[in-house]
Amino acid sequence: MESLWQFYVSIGVLVGLGVSLNGMVPGSALLSRWYRERLSTAIGIAFSATGVGAMLLVPLAQSLIGDYGWRSAYRVLGLVLIALVPVVLLLPWRRFAAGSPDYHRDARRKRQGEGWTFRAVSRTPVFWGLAAVFFFTATAMFSVLVQLVVFLIDAGFPALTAASAFGVIGMLSAISVMSSGFVSDRFGYRQTVSASFVGTGGGMALLLFMTFQPQSSFSLLALFVILFGFCMGTRGPIISSVSARYFSGPHVATIYGAIYSANALGAAFGSLMGGALHDLTGGYRVGLAIALVFLALAAMPFWTVRELRDFR
């Protein structure tokens, strides 16, 4: 790369396109073909791969950067991805896409005139409510996440400690993702989502408190990691499950893809907003305060949209 636009194209466009094509939109569509009663749990387990990856790769990337520089770190990680391509191609994709016998029976019934179309879905408050949850959540989270390691370093923590904290958050997120289906089935979707927003808000409040601390506090860091990590991954699987169940039918992947696009837009807006506010104010306080506002907005649809409030 020799100019900034090349960075935007490669990281912003190509990586974003790749993530959208192999992320949880096709994953949720495939899982909905196999699972009915335990769909929330299945989606949660699949979502947890992101947290496990963060737990393993973020500290590894930081170590590679520290020992060999960021260019060599990119080359190593890129070569690993290239080496995994043949493994991915050899997976039994036809079998994955086939679905269970129950799915085929439902699909035949839907093709006979039942089921949701995207035009019909776009007129429902559930669709816009789920999109709003994704957009506002991603705005709040990515205004913090993309700067978290740098924030912790600026707060006085060693670089490897900051990267390891990010990795542990990913590990705890994986645990919360895997358990989100069970917890939501046990206590309800609205209650589980609301509790996760409270925990995430508490973690952001701890970061805001750190900005007033003259010295770094490992106890505050540990408390933040636990609160933020255990709550971070709860919402995604629940939204996927609600979408797959409420809008079940032959167009479920298209519908969930449209809902998930709000997550991508929120992530882009939140990342830009967090960086711009830091540059404008010279610190993180304003950005964290605004992130808390967006987090409150994200929780509202599960309380204000009747279908989401009463969803079982």
Phi and psi in degrees as GROMACS dihedral restraints (atoms count N, CA, C in turn):
[ dihedral_restraints ]
;  ai    aj    ak    al  type     phi  dphi    fc
    3     4     5     6     1  -120.5    20    10
    4     5     6     7     1    -5.9    20    10
    6     7     8     9     1  -151.4    20    10
    7     8     9    10     1   165.9    20    10
    9    10    11    12     1   -67.5    20    10
   10    11    12    13     1   -34.5    20    10
   12    13    14    15     1   -63.1    20    10
   13    14    15    16     1   -31.4    20    10
   15    16    17    18     1   -66.4    20    10
   16    17    18    19     1   -36.3    20    10
   18    19    20    21     1   -64.8    20    10
   19    20    21    22     1   -44.0    20    10
   21    22    23    24     1   -62.0    20    10
   22    23    24    25     1   -41.6    20    10
   24    25    26    27     1   -67.0    20    10
   25    26    27    28     1   -46.4    20    10
   27    28    29    30     1   -73.1    20    10
   28    29    30    31     1   -51.3    20    10
   30    31    32    33     1   -80.0    20    10
   31    32    33    34     1   -45.3    20    10
   33    34    35    36     1   -74.7    20    10
   34    35    36    37     1   -47.7    20    10
   36    37    38    39     1   -88.4    20    10
   37    38    39    40     1   -56.4    20    10
   39    40    41    42     1   -68.6    20    10
   40    41    42    43     1   -45.1    20    10
   42    43    44    45     1   -65.5    20    10
   43    44    45    46     1   -41.4    20    10
   45    46    47    48     1   -60.6    20    10
   46    47    48    49     1   -42.4    20    10
   48    49    50    51     1   -63.9    20    10
   49    50    51    52     1   -43.6    20    10
   51    52    53    54     1   -63.3    20    10
   52    53    54    55     1   -42.4    20    10
   54    55    56    57     1   -62.7    20    10
   55    56    57    58     1   -40.8    20    10
   57    58    59    60     1   -67.8    20    10
   58    59    60    61     1   -32.6    20    10
   60    61    62    63     1   -78.3    20    10
   61    62    63    64     1   -26.2    20    10
   63    64    65    66     1  -118.5    20    10
   64    65    66    67     1    15.8    20    10
   66    67    68    69     1   -89.1    20    10
   67    68    69    70     1  -148.1    20    10
   69    70    71    72     1   -83.2    20    10
   70    71    72    73     1    -6.0    20    10
   72    73    74    75     1   -67.4    20    10
   73    74    75    76     1   -57.5    20    10
   75    76    77    78     1   -66.9    20    10
   76    77    78    79     1   -31.0    20    10
   78    79    80    81     1   -63.1    20    10
   79    80    81    82     1   -45.7    20    10
   81    82    83    84     1   -64.9    20    10
   82    83    84    85     1   -38.4    20    10
   84    85    86    87     1   -62.7    20    10
   85    86    87    88     1   -41.1    20    10
   87    88    89    90     1   -67.2    20    10
   88    89    90    91     1   -44.3    20    10
   90    91    92    93     1   -64.4    20    10
   91    92    93    94     1   -35.3    20    10
   93    94    95    96     1   -66.3    20    10
   94    95    96    97     1   -16.8    20    10
   96    97    98    99     1   -80.6    20    10
   97    98    99   100     1   -15.4    20    10
   99   100   101   102     1  -112.9    20    10
  100   101   102   103     1   -28.9    20    10
  102   103   104   105     1  -122.5    20    10
  103   104   105   106     1   139.5    20    10
  105   106   107   108     1  -120.0    20    10
  106   107   108   109     1   -63.7    20    10
  108   109   110   111     1   -68.7    20    10
  109   110   111   112     1   -36.0    20    10
  111   112   113   114     1  -115.3    20    10
  112   113   114   115     1    37.6    20    10
  114   115   116   117     1   -63.2    20    10
  115   116   117   118     1   -41.2    20    10
  117   118   119   120     1   -60.0    20    10
  118   119   120   121     1   -43.3    20    10
  120   121   122   123     1   -65.8    20    10
  121   122   123   124     1   -42.2    20    10
  123   124   125   126     1   -63.0    20    10
  124   125   126   127     1   -45.1    20    10
  126   127   128   129     1   -64.8    20    10
  127   128   129   130     1   -38.8    20    10
  129   130   131   132     1   -60.8    20    10
  130   131   132   133     1   -42.9    20    10
  132   133   134   135     1   -63.6    20    10
  133   134   135   136     1   -42.7    20    10
  135   136   137   138     1   -65.5    20    10
  136   137   138   139     1   -42.2    20    10
  138   139   140   141     1   -61.0    20    10
  139   140   141   142     1   -30.7    20    10
  141   142   143   144     1   -64.8    20    10
  142   143   144   145     1   -16.7    20    10
  144   145   146   147     1   -59.2    20    10
  145   146   147   148     1   -32.9    20    10
  147   148   149   150     1   -62.9    20    10
  148   149   150   151     1   -44.5    20    10
  150   151   152   153     1   -65.9    20    10
  151   152   153   154     1   -40.0    20    10
  153   154   155   156     1   -63.5    20    10
  154   155   156   157     1   -41.1    20    10
  156   157   158   159     1   -61.9    20    10
  157   158   159   160     1   -42.4    20    10
  159   160   161   162     1   -63.8    20    10
  160   161   162   163     1   -40.4    20    10
  162   163   164   165     1   -60.2    20    10
  163   164   165   166     1   -38.7    20    10
  165   166   167   168     1   -87.4    20    10
  166   167   168   169     1   -41.9    20    10
  168   169   170   171     1   -86.6    20    10
  169   170   171   172     1   -31.8    20    10
  171   172   173   174     1   -65.0    20    10
  172   173   174   175     1   -50.8    20    10
  174   175   176   177     1   -62.5    20    10
  175   176   177   178     1   -36.5    20    10
  177   178   179   180     1   -62.7    20    10
  178   179   180   181     1   -44.3    20    10
  180   181   182   183     1   -62.5    20    10
  181   182   183   184     1   -41.5    20    10
  183   184   185   186     1   -63.0    20    10
  184   185   186   187     1   -40.4    20    10
  186   187   188   189     1   -65.0    20    10
  187   188   189   190     1   -42.5    20    10
  189   190   191   192     1   -63.5    20    10
  190   191   192   193     1   -40.8    20    10
  192   193   194   195     1   -64.2    20    10
  193   194   195   196     1   -43.0    20    10
  195   196   197   198     1   -64.5    20    10
  196   197   198   199     1   -36.0    20    10
  198   199   200   201     1   -88.2    20    10
  199   200   201   202     1   -36.5    20    10
  201   202   203   204     1  -125.7    20    10
  202   203   204   205     1    -7.1    20    10
  204   205   206   207     1    94.9    20    10
  205   206   207   208     1   160.5    20    10
  207   208   209   210     1   -71.0    20    10
  208   209   210   211     1   -29.9    20    10
  210   211   212   213     1   -63.7    20    10
  211   212   213   214     1   -47.6    20    10
  213   214   215   216     1   -65.8    20    10
  214   215   216   217     1   -35.6    20    10
  216   217   218   219     1   -62.2    20    10
  217   218   219   220     1   -44.4    20    10
  219   220   221   222     1   -60.4    20    10
  220   221   222   223     1   -42.1    20    10
  222   223   224   225     1   -64.1    20    10
  223   224   225   226     1   -43.9    20    10
  225   226   227   228     1   -61.2    20    10
  226   227   228   229     1   -49.4    20    10
  228   229   230   231     1   -65.4    20    10
  229   230   231   232     1   -36.4    20    10
  231   232   233   234     1   -64.8    20    10
  232   233   234   235     1   -41.7    20    10
  234   235   236   237     1   -65.4    20    10
  235   236   237   238     1   -35.5    20    10
  237   238   239   240     1   -62.3    20    10
  238   239   240   241     1   -43.7    20    10
  240   241   242   243     1   -62.1    20    10
  241   242   243   244     1   -43.0    20    10
  243   244   245   246     1   -62.2    20    10
  244   245   246   247     1   -40.3    20    10
  246   247   248   249     1   -65.5    20    10
  247   248   249   250     1   -25.9    20    10
  249   250   251   252     1   -83.0    20    10
  250   251   252   253     1   -12.8    20    10
  252   253   254   255     1   -56.9    20    10
  253   254   255   256     1   -48.6    20    10
  255   256   257   258     1   -60.6    20    10
  256   257   258   259     1   -35.2    20    10
  258   259   260   261     1   -62.5    20    10
  259   260   261   262     1   -44.4    20    10
  261   262   263   264     1   -64.4    20    10
  262   263   264   265     1   -40.8    20    10
  264   265   266   267     1   -65.7    20    10
  265   266   267   268     1   -25.7    20    10
  267   268   269   270     1   -85.8    20    10
  268   269   270   271     1    -4.5    20    10
  270   271   272   273     1   -67.2    20    10
  271   272   273   274     1   150.4    20    10
  273   274   275   276     1   -78.0    20    10
  274   275   276   277     1    73.5    20    10
  276   277   278   279     1   -65.6    20    10
  277   278   279   280     1   -35.5    20    10
  279   280   281   282     1   -61.8    20    10
  280   281   282   283     1   -40.4    20    10
  282   283   284   285     1   -67.5    20    10
  283   284   285   286     1   -41.0    20    10
  285   286   287   288     1   -58.8    20    10
  286   287   288   289     1   -43.5    20    10
  288   289   290   291     1   -77.5    20    10
  289   290   291   292     1   -16.2    20    10
  291   292   293   294     1   -64.3    20    10
  292   293   294   295     1   -41.8    20    10
  294   295   296   297     1    83.5    20    10
  295   296   297   298     1   172.7    20    10
  297   298   299   300     1   -85.4    20    10
  298   299   300   301     1   164.2    20    10
  300   301   302   303     1   -56.1    20    10
  301   302   303   304     1   -36.6    20    10
  303   304   305   306     1   -62.7    20    10
  304   305   306   307     1   -37.5    20    10
  306   307   308   309     1   -63.9    20    10
  307   308   309   310     1   -42.4    20    10
  309   310   311   312     1   -65.4    20    10
  310   311   312   313     1   -37.3    20    10
  312   313   314   315     1   -65.2    20    10
  313   314   315   316     1   -43.1    20    10
  315   316   317   318     1   -64.9    20    10
  316   317   318   319     1   -40.4    20    10
  318   319   320   321     1   -63.4    20    10
  319   320   321   322     1   -41.1    20    10
  321   322   323   324     1   -62.9    20    10
  322   323   324   325     1   -40.8    20    10
  324   325   326   327     1   -66.2    20    10
  325   326   327   328     1   -40.2    20    10
  327   328   329   330     1   -65.2    20    10
  328   329   330   331     1   -38.0    20    10
  330   331   332   333     1   -68.1    20    10
  331   332   333   334     1   -17.4    20    10
  333   334   335   336     1   -83.8    20    10
  334   335   336   337     1    10.3    20    10
  336   337   338   339     1   127.1    20    10
  337   338   339   340     1    -7.7    20    10
  339   340   341   342     1   -98.9    20    10
  340   341   342   343     1   171.2    20    10
  342   343   344   345     1   103.8    20    10
  343   344   345   346     1   165.5    20    10
  345   346   347   348     1   -86.7    20    10
  346   347   348   349     1   144.2    20    10
  348   349   350   351     1  -109.2    20    10
  349   350   351   352     1   160.2    20    10
  351   352   353   354     1   -64.5    20    10
  352   353   354   355     1   -35.9    20    10
  354   355   356   357     1   -62.3    20    10
  355   356   357   358     1   -42.9    20    10
  357   358   359   360     1   -67.4    20    10
  358   359   360   361     1   -39.4    20    10
  360   361   362   363     1   -63.9    20    10
  361   362   363   364     1   -38.4    20    10
  363   364   365   366     1   -66.0    20    10
  364   365   366   367     1    -8.7    20    10
  366   367   368   369     1   -99.8    20    10
  367   368   369   370     1     1.6    20    10
  369   370   371   372     1   -97.8    20    10
  370   371   372   373     1   144.4    20    10
  372   373   374   375     1   -68.0    20    10
  373   374   375   376     1   -23.9    20    10
  375   376   377   378     1   -64.3    20    10
  376   377   378   379     1   -45.3    20    10
  378   379   380   381     1   -58.8    20    10
  379   380   381   382     1   -50.5    20    10
  381   382   383   384     1   -71.4    20    10
  382   383   384   385     1   -30.1    20    10
  384   385   386   387     1   -66.4    20    10
  385   386   387   388     1   -45.4    20    10
  387   388   389   390     1   -65.3    20    10
  388   389   390   391     1   -39.2    20    10
  390   391   392   393     1   -63.1    20    10
  391   392   393   394     1   -38.9    20    10
  393   394   395   396     1   -66.0    20    10
  394   395   396   397     1   -40.5    20    10
  396   397   398   399     1   -59.1    20    10
  397   398   399   400     1   -46.6    20    10
  399   400   401   402     1   -63.5    20    10
  400   401   402   403     1   -46.7    20    10
  402   403   404   405     1   -63.9    20    10
  403   404   405   406     1   -51.2    20    10
  405   406   407   408     1   -69.5    20    10
  406   407   408   409     1   -35.8    20    10
  408   409   410   411     1   -63.8    20    10
  409   410   411   412     1   -48.0    20    10
  411   412   413   414     1   -63.4    20    10
  412   413   414   415     1   -38.5    20    10
  414   415   416   417     1   -59.2    20    10
  415   416   417   418     1   -47.2    20    10
  417   418   419   420     1   -66.2    20    10
  418   419   420   421     1   -46.1    20    10
  420   421   422   423     1   -69.4    20    10
  421   422   423   424     1   -44.6    20    10
  423   424   425   426     1   -77.4    20    10
  424   425   426   427     1   -20.2    20    10
  426   427   428   429     1   -67.1    20    10
  427   428   429   430     1   -19.0    20    10
  429   430   431   432     1  -102.6    20    10
  430   431   432   433     1   -47.1    20    10
  432   433   434   435     1   -62.6    20    10
  433   434   435   436     1   -43.0    20    10
  435   436   437   438     1   -67.3    20    10
  436   437   438   439     1   -18.3    20    10
  438   439   440   441     1  -111.3    20    10
  439   440   441   442     1     5.2    20    10
  441   442   443   444     1   -63.6    20    10
  442   443   444   445     1   -46.5    20    10
  444   445   446   447     1   -63.0    20    10
  445   446   447   448     1   -44.4    20    10
  447   448   449   450     1   -65.2    20    10
  448   449   450   451     1   -39.5    20    10
  450   451   452   453     1   -58.1    20    10
  451   452   453   454     1   -46.1    20    10
  453   454   455   456     1   -66.7    20    10
  454   455   456   457     1   -36.3    20    10
  456   457   458   459     1   -65.5    20    10
  457   458   459   460     1   -43.6    20    10
  459   460   461   462     1   -62.9    20    10
  460   461   462   463     1   -28.8    20    10
  462   463   464   465     1   -76.4    20    10
  463   464   465   466     1    -6.0    20    10
  465   466   467   468     1   110.6    20    10
  466   467   468   469     1     4.4    20    10
  468   469   470   471     1   -87.7    20    10
  469   470   471   472     1   146.4    20    10
  471   472   473   474     1   -60.0    20    10
  472   473   474   475     1   152.5    20    10
  474   475   476   477     1   -58.4    20    10
  475   476   477   478     1   -43.8    20    10
  477   478   479   480     1   -67.8    20    10
  478   479   480   481     1   -34.0    20    10
  480   481   482   483     1   -63.9    20    10
  481   482   483   484     1   -43.5    20    10
  483   484   485   486     1   -63.1    20    10
  484   485   486   487     1   -44.3    20    10
  486   487   488   489     1   -66.9    20    10
  487   488   489   490     1   -38.6    20    10
  489   490   491   492     1   -65.6    20    10
  490   491   492   493     1   -37.8    20    10
  492   493   494   495     1   -60.7    20    10
  493   494   495   496     1   -42.0    20    10
  495   496   497   498     1   -61.7    20    10
  496   497   498   499     1   -40.9    20    10
  498   499   500   501     1   -65.3    20    10
  499   500   501   502     1   -40.7    20    10
  501   502   503   504     1   -65.3    20    10
  502   503   504   505     1   -37.5    20    10
  504   505   506   507     1   -58.2    20    10
  505   506   507   508     1   -41.5    20    10
  507   508   509   510     1   -62.0    20    10
  508   509   510   511     1   -40.7    20    10
  510   511   512   513     1   -63.7    20    10
  511   512   513   514     1   -46.9    20    10
  513   514   515   516     1   -66.2    20    10
  514   515   516   517     1   -35.2    20    10
  516   517   518   519     1   -61.9    20    10
  517   518   519   520     1   -38.7    20    10
  519   520   521   522     1   -62.1    20    10
  520   521   522   523     1   -39.7    20    10
  522   523   524   525     1   -65.0    20    10
  523   524   525   526     1   -44.9    20    10
  525   526   527   528     1   -66.2    20    10
  526   527   528   529     1   -35.9    20    10
  528   529   530   531     1   -64.6    20    10
  529   530   531   532     1   -46.3    20    10
  531   532   533   534     1   -64.1    20    10
  532   533   534   535     1   -32.5    20    10
  534   535   536   537     1   -91.8    20    10
  535   536   537   538     1    -7.7    20    10
  537   538   539   540     1   -62.6    20    10
  538   539   540   541     1   -37.9    20    10
  540   541   542   543     1   -64.1    20    10
  541   542   543   544     1   -46.8    20    10
  543   544   545   546     1   -63.1    20    10
  544   545   546   547     1   -44.7    20    10
  546   547   548   549     1   -64.9    20    10
  547   548   549   550     1   -43.3    20    10
  549   550   551   552     1   -67.6    20    10
  550   551   552   553     1   -35.5    20    10
  552   553   554   555     1   -66.3    20    10
  553   554   555   556     1   -31.4    20    10
  555   556   557   558     1   -82.7    20    10
  556   557   558   559     1   -41.9    20    10
  558   559   560   561     1  -112.3    20    10
  559   560   561   562     1   -11.6    20    10
  561   562   563   564     1   106.9    20    10
  562   563   564   565     1   148.5    20    10
  564   565   566   567     1   -65.0    20    10
  565   566   567   568     1   -48.2    20    10
  567   568   569   570     1   -62.0    20    10
  568   569   570   571     1   -43.9    20    10
  570   571   572   573     1   -64.6    20    10
  571   572   573   574     1   -41.8    20    10
  573   574   575   576     1   -66.4    20    10
  574   575   576   577     1   -46.0    20    10
  576   577   578   579     1   -62.5    20    10
  577   578   579   580     1   -43.8    20    10
  579   580   581   582     1   -63.1    20    10
  580   581   582   583     1   -43.0    20    10
  582   583   584   585     1   -62.3    20    10
  583   584   585   586     1   -37.7    20    10
  585   586   587   588     1   -66.9    20    10
  586   587   588   589     1   -37.2    20    10
  588   589   590   591     1   -66.6    20    10
  589   590   591   592     1   -38.6    20    10
  591   592   593   594     1   -62.4    20    10
  592   593   594   595     1   -44.9    20    10
  594   595   596   597     1   -64.1    20    10
  595   596   597   598     1   -43.0    20    10
  597   598   599   600     1   -63.4    20    10
  598   599   600   601     1   -41.9    20    10
  600   601   602   603     1   -61.9    20    10
  601   602   603   604     1   -38.3    20    10
  603   604   605   606     1   -62.6    20    10
  604   605   606   607     1   -40.3    20    10
  606   607   608   609     1   -63.5    20    10
  607   608   609   610     1   -43.4    20    10
  609   610   611   612     1   -64.3    20    10
  610   611   612   613     1   -36.0    20    10
  612   613   614   615     1   -63.8    20    10
  613   614   615   616     1   -35.6    20    10
  615   616   617   618     1   -65.6    20    10
  616   617   618   619     1   -39.9    20    10
  618   619   620   621     1   -61.7    20    10
  619   620   621   622     1   -42.3    20    10
  621   622   623   624     1   -61.6    20    10
  622   623   624   625     1   -39.5    20    10
  624   625   626   627     1   -64.9    20    10
  625   626   627   628     1   -35.7    20    10
  627   628   629   630     1   -61.4    20    10
  628   629   630   631     1   -29.6    20    10
  630   631   632   633     1   -67.9    20    10
  631   632   633   634     1   -16.5    20    10
  633   634   635   636     1   -97.9    20    10
  634   635   636   637     1    -3.6    20    10
  636   637   638   639     1   -87.3    20    10
  637   638   639   640     1   129.5    20    10
  639   640   641   642     1   -71.1    20    10
  640   641   642   643     1   -25.4    20    10
  642   643   644   645     1  -129.1    20    10
  643   644   645   646     1   150.9    20    10
  645   646   647   648     1   -68.3    20    10
  646   647   648   649     1   143.9    20    10
  648   649   650   651     1  -124.0    20    10
  649   650   651   652     1   114.5    20    10
  651   652   653   654     1   -68.9    20    10
  652   653   654   655     1   -28.5    20    10
  654   655   656   657     1   -67.7    20    10
  655   656   657   658     1   -40.6    20    10
  657   658   659   660     1   -65.0    20    10
  658   659   660   661     1   -39.7    20    10
  660   661   662   663     1   -61.9    20    10
  661   662   663   664     1   -44.1    20    10
  663   664   665   666     1   -63.1    20    10
  664   665   666   667     1   -42.2    20    10
  666   667   668   669     1   -65.0    20    10
  667   668   669   670     1   -41.7    20    10
  669   670   671   672     1   -60.8    20    10
  670   671   672   673     1   -47.6    20    10
  672   673   674   675     1   -58.7    20    10
  673   674   675   676     1   -43.0    20    10
  675   676   677   678     1   -66.2    20    10
  676   677   678   679     1   -49.8    20    10
  678   679   680   681     1   -63.5    20    10
  679   680   681   682     1   -52.7    20    10
  681   682   683   684     1   -66.7    20    10
  682   683   684   685     1   -42.4    20    10
  684   685   686   687     1   -67.1    20    10
  685   686   687   688     1   -44.7    20    10
  687   688   689   690     1   -68.7    20    10
  688   689   690   691     1   -21.2    20    10
  690   691   692   693     1  -103.6    20    10
  691   692   693   694     1   -15.1    20    10
  693   694   695   696     1   -64.6    20    10
  694   695   696   697     1   -39.5    20    10
  696   697   698   699     1   -96.2    20    10
  697   698   699   700     1     9.7    20    10
  699   700   701   702     1   -75.3    20    10
  700   701   702   703     1   -38.1    20    10
  702   703   704   705     1   -71.6    20    10
  703   704   705   706     1   -41.6    20    10
  705   706   707   708     1   -54.7    20    10
  706   707   708   709     1   -53.8    20    10
  708   709   710   711     1   -61.4    20    10
  709   710   711   712     1   -35.1    20    10
  711   712   713   714     1   -67.2    20    10
  712   713   714   715     1   -44.4    20    10
  714   715   716   717     1   -63.0    20    10
  715   716   717   718     1   -41.3    20    10
  717   718   719   720     1   -61.5    20    10
  718   719   720   721     1   -43.6    20    10
  720   721   722   723     1   -66.1    20    10
  721   722   723   724     1   -45.0    20    10
  723   724   725   726     1   -60.6    20    10
  724   725   726   727     1   -44.0    20    10
  726   727   728   729     1   -63.0    20    10
  727   728   729   730     1   -45.8    20    10
  729   730   731   732     1   -64.8    20    10
  730   731   732   733     1   -36.0    20    10
  732   733   734   735     1   -79.5    20    10
  733   734   735   736     1   -44.5    20    10
  735   736   737   738     1   -71.6    20    10
  736   737   738   739     1   -39.3    20    10
  738   739   740   741     1  -107.7    20    10
  739   740   741   742     1    34.0    20    10
  741   742   743   744     1   -60.1    20    10
  742   743   744   745     1   145.6    20    10
  744   745   746   747     1   145.6    20    10
  745   746   747   748     1  -174.0    20    10
  747   748   749   750     1   -68.8    20    10
  748   749   750   751     1   -15.1    20    10
  750   751   752   753     1  -106.8    20    10
  751   752   753   754     1    17.9    20    10
  753   754   755   756     1   -63.0    20    10
  754   755   756   757     1   -36.0    20    10
  756   757   758   759     1   -68.1    20    10
  757   758   759   760     1   -41.4    20    10
  759   760   761   762     1   -63.2    20    10
  760   761   762   763     1   -43.3    20    10
  762   763   764   765     1   -64.8    20    10
  763   764   765   766     1   -46.6    20    10
  765   766   767   768     1   -67.4    20    10
  766   767   768   769     1   -33.8    20    10
  768   769   770   771     1   -61.4    20    10
  769   770   771   772     1   -39.9    20    10
  771   772   773   774     1   -66.0    20    10
  772   773   774   775     1   -40.9    20    10
  774   775   776   777     1   -64.7    20    10
  775   776   777   778     1   -43.0    20    10
  777   778   779   780     1   -68.0    20    10
  778   779   780   781     1   -25.2    20    10
  780   781   782   783     1   -61.1    20    10
  781   782   783   784     1   -28.5    20    10
  783   784   785   786     1   -63.7    20    10
  784   785   786   787     1   -32.3    20    10
  786   787   788   789     1   -64.1    20    10
  787   788   789   790     1   -43.6    20    10
  789   790   791   792     1   -65.0    20    10
  790   791   792   793     1   -41.8    20    10
  792   793   794   795     1   -64.1    20    10
  793   794   795   796     1   -41.7    20    10
  795   796   797   798     1   -64.8    20    10
  796   797   798   799     1   -39.1    20    10
  798   799   800   801     1   -63.4    20    10
  799   800   801   802     1   -42.8    20    10
  801   802   803   804     1   -64.7    20    10
  802   803   804   805     1   -46.9    20    10
  804   805   806   807     1   -65.1    20    10
  805   806   807   808     1   -44.0    20    10
  807   808   809   810     1   -64.8    20    10
  808   809   810   811     1   -41.2    20    10
  810   811   812   813     1   -62.1    20    10
  811   812   813   814     1   -46.5    20    10
  813   814   815   816     1   -65.5    20    10
  814   815   816   817     1   -42.7    20    10
  816   817   818   819     1   -62.1    20    10
  817   818   819   820     1   -45.5    20    10
  819   820   821   822     1   -61.0    20    10
  820   821   822   823     1   -44.2    20    10
  822   823   824   825     1   -66.6    20    10
  823   824   825   826     1   -42.8    20    10
  825   826   827   828     1   -64.7    20    10
  826   827   828   829     1   -41.7    20    10
  828   829   830   831     1   -66.0    20    10
  829   830   831   832     1   -35.8    20    10
  831   832   833   834     1   -63.6    20    10
  832   833   834   835     1   -44.3    20    10
  834   835   836   837     1   -68.2    20    10
  835   836   837   838     1   -35.9    20    10
  837   838   839   840     1   -73.5    20    10
  838   839   840   841     1   -37.1    20    10
  840   841   842   843     1  -101.5    20    10
  841   842   843   844     1   -14.6    20    10
  843   844   845   846     1    76.7    20    10
  844   845   846   847     1    15.6    20    10
  846   847   848   849     1  -165.5    20    10
  847   848   849   850     1  -169.9    20    10
  849   850   851   852     1  -108.8    20    10
  850   851   852   853     1    -4.8    20    10
  852   853   854   855     1   -64.7    20    10
  853   854   855   856     1   -48.2    20    10
  855   856   857   858     1   -63.6    20    10
  856   857   858   859     1   -42.6    20    10
  858   859   860   861     1   -61.6    20    10
  859   860   861   862     1   -41.9    20    10
  861   862   863   864     1   -67.1    20    10
  862   863   864   865     1   -39.7    20    10
  864   865   866   867     1   -63.8    20    10
  865   866   867   868     1   -42.8    20    10
  867   868   869   870     1   -68.4    20    10
  868   869   870   871     1   -35.4    20    10
  870   871   872   873     1   -60.5    20    10
  871   872   873   874     1   -38.0    20    10
  873   874   875   876     1   -63.8    20    10
  874   875   876   877     1   -36.1    20    10
  876   877   878   879     1   -65.2    20    10
  877   878   879   880     1   -45.6    20    10
  879   880   881   882     1   -63.6    20    10
  880   881   882   883     1   -34.0    20    10
  882   883   884   885     1   -64.3    20    10
  883   884   885   886     1   -40.3    20    10
  885   886   887   888     1   -64.3    20    10
  886   887   888   889     1   -40.4    20    10
  888   889   890   891     1   -63.4    20    10
  889   890   891   892     1   -35.7    20    10
  891   892   893   894     1   -65.5    20    10
  892   893   894   895     1   -32.6    20    10
  894   895   896   897     1   -77.3    20    10
  895   896   897   898     1   -19.0    20    10
  897   898   899   900     1   -63.9    20    10
  898   899   900   901     1   -41.9    20    10
  900   901   902   903     1   -57.4    20    10
  901   902   903   904     1   -31.9    20    10
  903   904   905   906     1   -72.2    20    10
  904   905   906   907     1    -7.9    20    10
  906   907   908   909     1  -112.5    20    10
  907   908   909   910     1   -23.1    20    10
  909   910   911   912     1  -104.4    20    10
  910   911   912   913     1   -25.1    20    10
  912   913   914   915     1   -90.1    20    10
  913   914   915   916     1   117.3    20    10
  915   916   917   918     1   -58.3    20    10
  916   917   918   919     1   -42.7    20    10
  918   919   920   921     1   -64.4    20    10
  919   920   921   922     1   -35.2    20    10
  921   922   923   924     1   -77.0    20    10
  922   923   924   925     1   -36.2    20    10
  924   925   926   927     1   -63.9    20    10
  925   926   927   928     1   -35.5    20    10
  927   928   929   930     1  -103.0    20    10
  928   929   930   931     1     6.7    20    10
  930   931   932   933     1   -67.2    20    10
  931   932   933   934     1   136.6    20    10
